[in-house]
Amino acid sequence: MAKAFSWSYSKLNSYEKCPKRHYEVDLAKNYADQQGEALLYGNRVHQAFAAHLGQGTPLPPEMLAYQVWADKVSKGTGKLLVEQKYAINRAFGKTSWFAPDAWFRGIGDVVRLNAPAALVLDWKTGKVQEDSVQLALMAQVIFSHYPDIEYVQSEFVWLKMLPDTDDPNACKTSEGYTRDDMVALWPALLERVDNMEQSSITLNYPPNPGCNLCRNWCPVTSCVYHKKGL
């Protein structure tokens, strides 16, 4: 039996950059992703924050500039969850991460539940890239899992900015959502997801030589555009 289609926002972005690379790396696992130092560092930051906020483990010396945000989170009110995994089904109802009906999956790096409001944070270690869809998706999973939540503040925290300021509010992108706001999110997004699902049905994953990965960052050596692109 074929595995049911599911997606995450990172996988959707991977697919839209280059369907062939997405298939070969993320799905078929024919090639390993080339994890650069920036990605490895980002993973270490997420692990360090989770250990600090969840078990009280001190942040490593190289991340002490981030302590101001760790303190801000620690002083918040309501129930604190870290690296919380959420899944929803096609009807936007809650389900478990590995459930057969899991359709969309997302992880809340930090979640504060203080009904009727909630806060969800996403630690970012790269350059600032605004993305309201990703912020809204994290609000959606909170609404789906917690019926007593009526408002979600969804935020990116741009940690690279912290060495230049001691004001945690100066290095975040923040959007607030009500349940009614979710209606506007889905029409355009579902079209994008449907394209991805159709590729999973037809197994048609064409290369995208116009993406910025071909020349330097793509491990798919069998592609005719490898190291070439447009």
C-alpha positions, 0 to 999 in steps of 0.5 A: 500500500502506498504511503499516504501523502503528507507535507510540512512547510519545509518540504513544500519549500523544497519541492517548489525550489526543485521537484527533482531534488526534493524527490531524490533527497527528501523522498527516495533518499538516493542522495544525502543533503549536504548539510553546511555549517549554517544548518548544523549550527541551527540544529545545535541552537535548537537543541541548546534552547530545548535543553535550557528551557526544558531541563535547565541546562545552561546555554553553551558559551557560544550562545550566551548572547541568546540568553536574553530571549531564553530569560524572556521565555522563562518569565512568560505565563502559562504552560510551557512546551518546547520542540512540540510536534503537531500534526493535523489531518485534511479536515484540520483536526488534531491527530498524532505525529505518526497517525495514518491520517497525519496530513500536515506536520509542524514543530513549535520550538516554543509554545506558551499556552495561556487560554484563551491566548497562546504564543508560538516561537520559531528560532531562526539562525539565518538571515531575516526572511519574512514568511507569513504563511509559515507563521500562520501555519503554526497558528493553525496547528495550535488552534487545531489542537487546543479548542480553548485557544482563540488567539495565537501570537506567532513569531520568528526570533532572528537570533543573529541580530542579538549581539547587536542589541539587548532588546529581544523585541527588536529581533522578531517578526510577529503576527497575531491570528484569530480562528477566523483569520485561518479562512484566508490562509488556505485557498492559495496554499492548498493550490500549492500543496495540491501541485506537490500531491499530484507529483506524488501520485504521478511520480513526475518530479521535473528538475528546475534548472532556474533555482539557485541550488544547481551550481553549488548546493545540489547533491543530485549528480544524476541530474542533467543540470547538475553544476549547470543550471540557468 
